[in-house]
Amino acid sequence: MKKKLLTVLAFTGGIFLALEAGARIFSSDGRAGILSQHPGLAMYAGIERPEEVFSLLNPGCLEWSPYQHWVVRPNLRSRFYRTNALGLRGLETAMEKPDGRFRIVVLGGSAAWGLGSTADERSLPGRLEAHLRERNPSRELEVINAGQPGYTSGQELIYFHRLISRMNPDLVLLFDGYNDIDADLHNSQPGWPENANILRARYDASFSKTRLSQEFLDLLRRSRFLHLASQKLGAFSPAGEAPGETLFAPEVTAMNYVHNVKALARLASPAPVWVALQPVLATVRKPLAPEEREILAAKEKIIPDYTERVRRTYQGIEEQVRAAAIPFLDLNAALGEQPRLLFADECHFGDEAADDLARRIAAACERLIQ
C-alpha cells in the first residue's frame, strides 16, 4: 500500500512538474505570452518585443526593505530603464542637494516610476524635468523619480521618512492613489500594501515549526501553471469573481489615504506637498479607445461596480485633500478629447500620456519655481 501511494505521488508530481515547465515556456514566449496578448500593447506598435516594457521589471528586480517591504534594486540596467546607486530610476543624483538647485521629488507607485514608458527620460518625472527646463532655462532644476512599483500611500510615507526627506526637496509631488484602491480590493484589512496576504503568510510561517508544508504552499503560490490556470478559469467564468472577500467602502480608502498624506505633509514641511491623483481608465475624461474600453470592461466583469468605486474614492480623496488645504492637481482632463490609445492596462500609460501629464504639471509649477 505504501509503495503504491509513493508511486501515485511520484506520478502526480511528475505531471505537475511537466505542466509547470510547459507553463513557464509558454508564458515567457513573446509570441504566446500573456503580455503579448494584452489589447493595450497595440500602443507599442513598431517596438520589437513590446511586452518587455512591462516584463523586464519583475520580482527579481526588487529587494527586501524593512517597514516598506520592498524597493527596486540599485544599479539595474535593462533595455527600457536603469536605476542609480540609490535605487531610483534614472541617472545618478546626489543625496545632498547642491546650492541653488530647485529639487522636485515625485512619489508614487509604478505609474510614477514609469512602468509603461520606454525610457527613463520618457517617464512622467523625466518629461516633467524636460518641460520645466524648457520653461526655466536659467534655473538649475532637478526632478527625482522616487516612485516604487506597487507602493501605497502608507509605504510612500515610510519611504519619505527613511530616505527621501534627506534629499531636502523643494516640492513633493504625490502622483498616486490607485494602488490604495487596488490594495483595498484585494486585502482583508484596509490600508495594507499590495499582496499583504502573502506578506502576512510569510510572517506567520517564520514562527512555524513545520517547514515542509510551508515550503510546499510557497511553491504553489509561485506556480506559473496554477497562475495561468486560474486566469483561464476566470476568463471562462460568466460572472467573474471578486478579488477579495471584503470590498471596503470608498470612503474608508479615501480616509486612510488622506491620513497618510497629512502625515507626509508634516514631515516635508516647509516644502509643500501636492497631490495629483494618477489618471486611470475609470476616471479620465477623454473618450476611451476600443482597446481601452475592452480593458475596462474586463475589470468590470471581475470587480462589481469597479468604475464607480474608483470614481467615488478619487472624489472622496479630492474633497478631503482640498479640505486639508493641501494643493490638489486635477489631471483627468489633461489627456485631451480624442479617443487615442494611451493606456496599456487600467492604470499604466505610455510615453504620449506621460508627456501630456508632465506638461500640465509643469504649468502648475511655474509660479512656485519663479
SVG drawing of the C-alpha trace seen along z (x, -y; Angstrom):
<svg xmlns="http://www.w3.org/2000/svg" viewBox="-22 -84 48 86">
<polyline fill="none" stroke="black" stroke-width="0.4" points="0.0,0.0 2.8,-2.4 4.7,-1.6 1.5,-2.2 1.0,-5.6 4.5,-6.6 4.1,-5.7 0.9,-7.8 2.6,-10.7 5.7,-10.5 3.4,-10.2 1.3,-13.2 4.4,-15.2 5.9,-14.4 2.8,-15.6 2.8,-18.8 6.4,-19.5 5.8,-18.9 2.8,-21.2 4.8,-23.8 7.7,-23.6 5.4,-24.0 3.6,-26.9 6.9,-28.8 8.0,-28.2 4.6,-29.3 4.4,-32.4 7.9,-33.5 7.4,-33.2 6.9,-36.6 4.6,-35.2 2.2,-33.4 2.8,-35.0 0.1,-36.7 1.6,-40.2 1.8,-39.9 -1.9,-39.1 -3.0,-42.2 -5.0,-44.7 -3.1,-47.6 0.1,-46.5 -1.2,-47.8 0.0,-51.2 3.6,-50.0 3.3,-49.3 6.7,-49.3 8.6,-48.4 10.3,-45.0 9.1,-42.7 6.8,-45.4 5.8,-43.0 9.3,-43.7 8.2,-47.2 6.5,-45.5 8.1,-42.1 11.7,-43.5 10.6,-44.9 9.9,-41.7 10.1,-40.4 13.8,-39.7 14.4,-43.4 13.2,-44.0 14.9,-43.6 13.6,-43.4 13.4,-46.6 12.3,-46.9 8.9,-48.6 8.4,-49.3 8.6,-45.6 10.4,-46.1 12.3,-48.6 13.8,-48.4 17.4,-47.2 20.1,-49.8 22.3,-49.8 20.0,-47.9 20.4,-48.1 17.8,-46.9 16.5,-47.7 14.0,-50.3 15.2,-51.6 18.1,-51.9 18.4,-52.6 21.1,-54.6 23.1,-53.8 20.1,-54.9 17.7,-52.5 15.9,-55.4 15.0,-55.2 17.3,-57.4 20.7,-59.0 22.9,-59.3 22.0,-62.0 23.5,-63.3 21.7,-62.8 22.7,-66.3 21.0,-68.9 23.6,-71.3 23.2,-75.0 20.9,-76.9 19.1,-73.8 15.3,-73.5 14.5,-69.9 11.2,-68.2 10.6,-64.6 7.8,-62.5 6.5,-59.8 4.0,-57.1 3.7,-53.6 4.5,-52.0 2.8,-54.7 5.0,-57.4 8.1,-55.1 7.2,-54.8 6.0,-51.3 4.8,-51.6 7.4,-54.2 10.0,-53.1 12.9,-55.1 13.8,-56.9 13.5,-60.3 10.1,-59.4 8.6,-58.6 6.4,-61.3 9.2,-62.6 11.6,-62.6 9.2,-64.6 8.4,-66.9 12.1,-67.8 12.4,-68.4 9.4,-70.7 10.5,-72.7 13.9,-73.2 12.4,-74.5 10.2,-76.9 13.1,-78.0 16.4,-77.8 18.2,-80.0 17.2,-77.9 19.0,-74.7 16.2,-72.2 16.0,-68.5 13.1,-66.1 13.8,-62.9 11.8,-59.8 11.2,-58.3 8.3,-56.1 8.4,-52.5 6.3,-49.8 3.3,-48.7 3.6,-51.3 0.5,-52.6 0.4,-55.9 1.5,-54.2 4.6,-52.9 5.4,-56.2 5.1,-57.9 7.7,-55.5 9.9,-55.7 9.9,-59.5 10.7,-59.4 13.6,-56.9 15.3,-58.2 13.7,-60.9 13.4,-63.5 17.2,-63.6 17.3,-64.8 15.7,-68.1 13.2,-68.6 11.6,-72.0 8.4,-70.3 7.0,-66.8 4.5,-65.6 2.4,-62.6 1.4,-61.0 -0.6,-58.1 -3.9,-57.0 -4.8,-54.0 -2.7,-51.5 -4.5,-52.3 -7.8,-51.4 -6.4,-48.3 -4.9,-47.1 -8.2,-47.6 -9.9,-45.5 -7.6,-42.5 -6.7,-42.7 -8.5,-41.6 -7.6,-44.9 -7.9,-48.4 -4.7,-50.4 -2.4,-47.4 0.1,-47.3 -0.4,-45.2 -0.1,-41.4 -0.4,-41.9 -1.9,-38.4 1.3,-36.9 3.5,-39.1 1.3,-38.1 1.6,-34.4 5.4,-34.6 5.5,-36.4 3.3,-33.8 5.4,-31.0 8.5,-32.4 7.1,-31.1 6.1,-27.7 8.0,-24.6 6.7,-22.6 8.8,-24.0 7.9,-21.3 4.2,-22.1 5.0,-25.8 7.6,-25.3 5.0,-23.3 2.4,-26.1 5.0,-28.6 5.7,-26.5 2.0,-26.5 1.9,-30.3 4.8,-30.8 3.5,-28.2 3.2,-29.6 0.9,-26.8 -1.6,-27.4 -1.4,-31.1 -2.2,-30.6 -4.9,-28.1 -6.6,-30.5 -6.6,-33.2 -8.1,-30.9 -10.8,-29.7 -11.5,-33.3 -11.8,-34.2 -14.4,-31.5 -16.4,-32.4 -19.6,-34.2 -19.9,-36.3 -16.3,-36.6 -15.0,-36.6 -14.4,-39.4 -10.7,-39.6 -11.3,-39.7 -13.8,-38.5 -14.4,-42.1 -14.8,-45.2 -14.1,-48.2 -16.2,-51.3 -14.6,-54.0 -14.8,-56.4 -12.6,-54.1 -9.9,-54.0 -10.1,-57.8 -9.8,-58.5 -6.7,-56.2 -5.0,-57.8 -5.6,-61.4 -4.4,-60.4 -1.1,-59.4 -0.8,-62.5 -1.3,-64.8 1.4,-62.9 3.8,-63.2 3.0,-66.9 4.0,-67.4 7.3,-65.6 8.1,-67.5 7.3,-71.0 8.3,-73.7 8.4,-72.1 4.9,-71.9 3.3,-68.6 1.0,-68.5 -1.4,-65.7 -2.0,-64.6 -4.1,-61.5 -2.9,-59.4 -5.5,-59.3 -6.8,-55.8 -9.3,-54.4 -12.1,-54.7 -11.5,-58.4 -10.1,-60.0 -12.4,-62.4 -11.1,-61.6 -13.2,-59.2 -11.7,-55.7 -10.1,-53.9 -11.6,-50.5 -8.7,-48.7 -9.2,-50.8 -12.9,-50.0 -12.1,-46.3 -9.7,-46.6 -12.2,-48.5 -15.0,-46.0 -12.8,-43.1 -12.2,-44.8 -16.0,-45.4 -16.6,-41.7 -14.2,-40.8 -15.0,-43.5 -18.6,-44.6 -19.1,-48.3 -15.4,-48.8 -15.6,-52.1 -18.0,-53.6 -15.9,-52.5 -12.7,-54.1 -14.5,-57.3 -16.1,-57.6 -12.7,-57.0 -11.0,-59.6 -13.8,-62.1 -13.5,-61.4 -9.8,-61.9 -10.0,-65.2 -12.6,-66.6 -10.6,-65.7 -7.3,-66.9 -8.8,-70.2 -10.4,-70.5 -7.0,-70.0 -5.7,-72.9 -3.2,-70.7 -2.7,-71.7 -4.5,-69.4 -3.9,-69.0 -6.8,-67.5 -5.2,-65.7 -8.2,-63.8 -8.7,-66.3 -5.0,-66.6 -5.2,-63.8 -7.3,-65.6 -10.6,-64.9 -9.7,-62.4 -10.1,-58.6 -6.3,-57.9 -4.9,-54.7 -2.8,-55.9 -3.2,-53.2 -1.6,-49.7 -3.9,-48.5 -6.3,-50.0 -3.7,-52.2 -0.4,-52.3 0.1,-54.6 2.8,-55.1 5.1,-57.8 2.5,-60.0 0.3,-60.3 3.3,-60.8 4.3,-63.8 0.7,-65.3 0.5,-64.9 4.0,-66.3 3.2,-69.3 0.2,-70.1 2.1,-69.6 4.9,-71.8 2.5,-74.7 1.2,-74.4 4.8,-74.5 5.6,-77.8 4.8,-80.2 6.4,-78.1 9.7,-77.9 9.8,-81.6"/>
</svg>
